[in-house]
Amino acid sequence: MFKYLRYCRPAFIVSAVAATPLFYPRIFSEVKQVVVDSSLNPFPTEIKKGFFHNDFELLGHGVRSVTFIAFKVYGVGVYIAKKDIPKASTLLVGMADKLKDPEESAQAIEKLLDNDIKFLVRLAPVRNTDFNHLKDGLIKSILAHPKSKEMKEELGNGLDELREAFTRKGTVPKNHLLYLEMLDGGKLALSYVNPKKKEYKMGEVTCPLVARQLMLQYLSGAKPLSPSLRDSCIEGFINL
């Protein structure tokens, strides 16, 4: 169960032809896009290999909100590596009910993570923010997972790496992008994209607990970070 401690559908599709100039061309080609939130630029349903390590396909999308005041924070899409889709589909055979169950869904997601299924998370702020707020939000989200207290020391080392990746200062305007890409061995690569200029590699987190706990928070549990994202991704898993 704890072997990893060793390591420290779219609702509305639009054409990309008119929107393509909004995205840096080395990352995106002319692919279909999906409306995640009316205040944001659409998200592509596919992301090509190049700046990232794999070709990715959109699994699900939603909006992260601060629930007690219904304050939207960012639009979020979870992508799965295309090469891993057959494996993921096989691993999830007969697990549809577990995926839908808030208490048992973590077992299904852990099975995917244990078998090195690669995910990419794309975040787009709904309003202007800054790197410090994004960093603090990710750390709080990871620490909020029920199991995080059981692995405080190991996870602490990984969170220090995450903090080091956020050395870039300044604002992150609305519709700019933060990417979290899972790599071999559970590593997590962070990248920032100014859609009108260029990409910027922020750094890597080598401790796999960081990516693991974050993905569990997005994809499972009774209180996921974004219920709309979790529901969308469950549908995506079932339809693989």
C-alpha positions in Angstrom: 0.0 0.0 0.0 2.8 2.4 0.9 5.5 1.2 -1.4 5.7 4.6 -3.0 7.3 5.9 0.2 10.5 4.6 -1.2 10.6 7.6 -3.5 11.3 11.1 -2.1 -16.6 15.1 -21.2 -16.5 18.0 -22.5 -19.8 20.0 -22.4 -19.2 22.2 -25.4 -16.7 21.8 -28.2 -15.5 24.8 -30.4 -13.3 25.0 -33.4 -9.7 26.0 -32.8 -9.2 27.8 -36.0 -10.2 31.2 -34.7 -8.8 30.7 -31.2 -5.4 29.2 -32.2 -3.5 32.5 -32.0 -4.3 32.7 -28.3 -2.0 29.7 -27.7 1.7 29.4 -28.2 2.0 27.4 -31.5 4.8 25.0 -30.3 2.3 23.5 -27.8 -0.9 23.5 -29.8 -2.0 22.6 -33.3 -5.4 23.0 -34.8 -7.4 20.8 -32.5 -10.8 20.8 -31.0 -11.4 22.9 -27.8 -13.8 22.8 -24.9 -15.3 25.5 -22.9 -14.3 25.0 -19.3 -15.7 28.3 -18.0 -17.3 31.2 -19.9 -14.7 33.6 -18.5 -11.7 31.6 -19.8 -10.2 30.8 -23.2 -11.2 27.3 -24.3 -9.0 24.3 -23.5 -7.7 22.0 -26.2 -8.9 18.5 -26.2 -5.5 17.3 -27.2 -2.0 18.5 -26.4 0.9 17.4 -28.6 4.3 16.1 -27.5 7.1 18.7 -27.9 7.2 21.0 -24.9 5.8 18.1 -22.9 7.0 14.4 -22.8 3.9 12.8 -24.2 0.9 13.4 -26.4 -2.1 14.0 -24.1 -5.9 13.7 -24.4 -8.4 15.6 -22.3 -9.9 13.3 -19.6 -12.1 15.8 -17.9 -12.4 19.5 -16.8 -14.0 21.7 -14.2 -13.6 24.8 -12.1 -11.8 25.0 -8.7 -13.8 27.2 -6.3 -13.6 28.3 -2.7 -16.8 26.7 -1.7 -17.9 28.7 1.3 -18.1 31.9 -0.8 -18.5 30.3 -4.3 -15.4 32.2 -5.4 -13.9 30.8 -8.7 -10.2 30.3 -8.5 -9.1 28.6 -11.7 -10.3 26.4 -14.6 -8.7 23.0 -14.6 -8.3 20.2 -17.1 -6.8 16.8 -16.5 -5.2 15.1 -19.5 -4.1 11.5 -19.8 -1.1 10.3 -21.9 -2.4 8.8 -25.1 0.0 5.9 -24.9 -1.3 5.0 -21.5 -5.0 4.9 -22.4 -5.0 1.2 -23.3 -3.3 0.3 -20.1 -5.6 2.5 -18.0 -8.6 1.1 -19.7 -7.5 -2.5 -18.8 -6.7 -1.5 -15.2 -10.2 0.0 -14.8 -12.2 -3.0 -16.1 -15.0 -3.6 -13.6 -14.2 -0.6 -11.5 -16.9 1.8 -12.7 -18.7 1.5 -9.4 -15.6 2.2 -7.4 -14.8 5.3 -9.4 -18.3 6.7 -8.7 -18.1 5.9 -5.0 -16.6 8.8 -3.0 -15.1 6.4 -0.4 -13.7 3.8 -2.8 -12.7 6.0 -5.7 -9.2 6.4 -4.3 -8.5 2.7 -4.7 -9.1 3.0 -8.5 -6.9 6.1 -8.8 -4.1 4.6 -6.7 -4.2 1.6 -9.0 -3.5 3.9 -12.0 -0.8 5.8 -10.2 0.9 2.6 -9.0 1.1 1.5 -12.7 2.7 4.8 -13.8 -0.2 6.2 -15.8 0.8 9.7 -16.8 -1.4 12.7 -16.3 -1.1 16.4 -17.2 -3.0 19.1 -15.3 -3.6 22.4 -16.9 -4.6 25.4 -14.7 -5.9 28.7 -15.9 -6.7 31.5 -13.4 -10.2 32.9 -13.7 -8.8 36.3 -12.5 -5.4 37.8 -12.1 -3.3 36.2 -9.4 0.4 35.6 -8.6 2.8 32.7 -8.3 2.8 32.8 -4.5 -1.0 32.3 -4.4 -0.8 29.4 -6.8 2.0 27.8 -4.8 0.1 28.2 -1.5 -3.0 26.9 -3.0 -1.3 23.7 -4.3 0.4 23.1 -1.0 -2.8 23.5 1.0 -4.6 21.2 -1.3 -2.0 18.5 -1.0 -1.9 18.8 2.8 -5.7 18.6 3.0 -5.7 15.0 1.8 -6.6 12.7 4.8 -3.5 10.5 4.3 -1.0 13.4 4.2 -0.7 13.5 8.0 0.5 9.9 7.9 3.5 10.8 5.7 4.3 14.2 7.0 8.1 13.9 6.9 8.4 12.3 3.5 5.8 14.7 2.1 7.5 17.7 3.7 10.6 17.0 1.6 8.5 17.0 -1.6 6.7 20.2 -0.6 10.1 21.9 -0.1 10.9 20.9 -3.7 7.6 22.4 -4.8 8.3 25.7 -3.1 11.7 25.8 -4.8 10.0 25.4 -8.2 8.1 28.6 -7.6 11.1 30.9 -7.6 9.5 32.9 -10.4 7.8 36.0 -8.9 5.1 38.4 -10.1 1.6 38.2 -11.4 -0.1 35.4 -13.3 -2.8 37.1 -15.4 -6.1 35.6 -16.2 -5.9 33.0 -19.0 -2.1 32.4 -18.4 -1.4 28.8 -17.8 0.3 26.5 -15.2 1.0 22.9 -16.2 1.7 20.0 -13.9 3.1 17.0 -15.8 3.7 13.6 -14.3 7.0 12.0 -15.4 8.6 8.6 -14.9 8.8 7.5 -11.3 6.1 9.9 -10.1 8.1 13.1 -10.6 6.2 16.3 -11.3 7.3 18.9 -13.8 5.9 22.4 -13.5 5.7 24.8 -16.4 4.2 28.3 -16.9 2.9 29.5 -20.3 2.2 33.1 -21.3 -0.1 32.3 -24.3 1.1 35.4 -26.3 4.8 34.9 -25.7 6.5 31.6 -24.6 6.7 28.7 -22.2 8.9 28.7 -19.1 10.0 25.5 -17.3 9.8 26.2 -13.6 11.3 23.0 -12.2 10.7 19.4 -11.1 9.5 17.8 -7.9 11.3 14.4 -7.5 9.3 13.2 -4.5 6.4 11.2 -6.0 4.1 11.8 -3.0 3.5 15.4 -4.2 2.0 14.4 -7.5 0.3 11.4 -6.0 -1.5 13.3 -3.3 -2.5 16.1 -5.6 -4.0 13.7 -8.2 -5.9 11.9 -5.5 -7.3 15.2 -4.4 -8.4 16.0 -8.0 -9.8 12.6 -8.9 -11.2 10.9 -5.8 -12.6 11.3 -2.4 -15.8 12.7 -0.8 -14.4 16.2 -0.9 -12.4 16.6 -4.1 -10.8 19.9 -5.0 -13.3 20.4 -7.8 -16.5 18.2 -7.8 -17.2 19.2 -11.4 -13.7 18.1 -12.4 -13.9 14.8 -10.6 -17.3 14.0 -12.1 -16.1 14.9 -15.6 -12.9 12.8 -15.1 -15.0 9.8 -13.9 -17.0 10.0 -17.0 -13.8 10.2 -19.0 -12.4 7.1 -17.3 -15.5 5.1 -17.9 -15.5 6.1 -21.6 -11.8 5.3 -22.2 
